Every structure is written in structure tokens, then in C-alpha cells.
Amino acid sequence: MAADDLALKNEDGVAAGAPKKREATDWWAEARGLVWLVLAVLGFHSFIAKPFYIPSESMLPGLLVGDRLVVTKYPYGYSYISPTFHVMPFTPGRLFGALPERGDVVIVTPPGSRTDYIKRVIGLPGDVIEVRSGTVFLDGQAVRRRAMGDRLVPVDANTRCEPEHYAGRRIEGEDGRLYCSLPIFRETLPGGRAYDTVDLGWSEGDDYAPVRVPAGHVFLMGDNRDNSADSRFSVARNGLGGPVPWENVGGRAEFITFSLDGTATWNPLSWFQSLRPGRAGTSLHPQRGGD
């Protein structure tokens, strides 16, 4: 019998010990998998929920610069603004549409813009909105408002308490740390949904002539009433230009996932040190049952 006939072979008929042939990478299959992954993420962000970063102080005291939160897309249905990238032209109406509730914190894109803002729903279609000396009026009735005293918010790289916006409000606490002392007023809307606002004194937005919210629109305001560009201000002044079409509302803010104080650097060790304690999991829904 020939020596070749005695050679051991594996199950594939290849001689034992022979070098295995390396299979070539299927780059087309890898690319398809990556495309499907990207589409799945974009689909989730567009139709279910997406993360959101707070870049401004317009929603103090509840939201700080550096907060990361979850925004759900489905509570109000879907519109041209729902996709993650705002590239679609304005299209009237919503699919599976539902109006927000007064008091909801929502993401909104101003007409003619692709930038997302975060504000609170104050007025619904048919409501007459007015602001007198900082007090909001709905259909001629003052929204209940109660002074809650000053709240000390720690000053950090993200919460700077700049003098031009918070004159005389930057103070040193008993622990030696710097704080921004913010006067808090709790508003309670009809129906009993309550939330805290900041009122630093008179500002231009403290007086707003009565306006009826048109059908299919909502009136939005920031909780930091003296430092918020919202429905009280024109688009030319970076505001929302009055009541906003409900098509421009992109979703509802649900809760804070984590918050950073702005001190993080390229060093990964600094990422954990910059976490603000106690903010993860904070609900962004207004309290029910009033104050």
C-alpha cells in the first residue's frame, strides 16, 4: 500500500497537520451589517426615544447645563420633525397625533430652524395666554404661584452664575463652596400639575399681551423665566415666535440619565469625577396634586 494511502485525513478530507486555508473576510456582508445597525439606531432615535443634552440655563431650576436626559418620540405621534436629522420639509399634521398636556416638558424645533429647544407646555389650543408682572394668566385667571424661598445651586464649570444674568446671586455657602442663589416660585396649572420656576425680578418677558393659542398650536415657556427665549419672543430674537405648530414638537422629556459639571477632560478618570451626584433618574414630569 502506498505511503500516501496511509496518510491520516480529517473529516473534510484534508491531511492532518496540513495548514488550514484562511477564509477571506466578506467585507460586503460586514458593510451590510453596519448599515443595518446604523438604520436600527436612527429608527430607534426617530420613533421611540433619543438622548438629549441640556446646553442652556433656560429650564433652571429643574434642568442644569450638562444634564443628559431621555426624550420619548411616541407620546404625541410623529411629524416631519420626528427623524433624528431634521431634513424633511414642513408637512402639516401628525401620524397618531396627540396633544401634549399642560406642564409637559417637550423638545421643540422653532419654525425655520433645525435646532432643538427644550421648554414647558403652558397653553393649549383655544387658551388665552397673558403674562402680567411675571404672573401667567390662562383665560383671564392667574396661574397659582407660591414663593418657595431661595435655592442654592452649586456653581461649577457648567453652572457659572454669570453676573450679567444673576447679579448678586453668586454667594459663598457655609461649606465654603460657591452657589447660585435662585428665588424659586412654584406654579400650579389648572388640573393640579406643579413645577418650580425661577423669577429674578422684572425682565422684558414679564409682560406679554394676551394671545389666543390657535388650533394645532401650543404655547411654550422656559422655567427660568428671565433667561429663556420662548413663545414670548420672536424668532429673530432666538425665540419661538409665539404659539408653535404642534408639528414642531419632537417629543416629551422623561428623566435625567446622568449629569456632568463640565470639568471632564480627555483623561477617562476625570469622566467619573465630573458626574453630579443625585441627578440620575430624576423624573421630568410635573408633580400632580398641586403644591
CORSUL-V69669 format. One record per run of one state. SS is the DSSP state (a for helix, b for strand, c for the rest). FROM is the first residue (numbers start at 1). TO is the last residue. Records with the same first field share a line. If there is no record, write none. Layout:
# CORSUL-V69669
SS->FROM-TO  FROM-TO
This chain:
# CORSUL-V69669
c->1-2  7-8  10-14  16-26  48-48  54-66  73-77  79-94  96-104  110-115  124-127  133-134  139-140  143-143  155-169  173-177  189-193  199-203  207-207  213-216  222-223  225-234  238-243  261-267  274-274  276-282  284-286  288-291
a->3-6  27-47  204-206  235-237  246-248  268-273
b->9-9  15-15  49-53  67-72  78-78  95-95  105-109  116-123  128-132  135-138  141-142  144-154  170-172  178-188  194-198  208-212  217-221  224-224  244-245  249-260  275-275  283-283  287-287
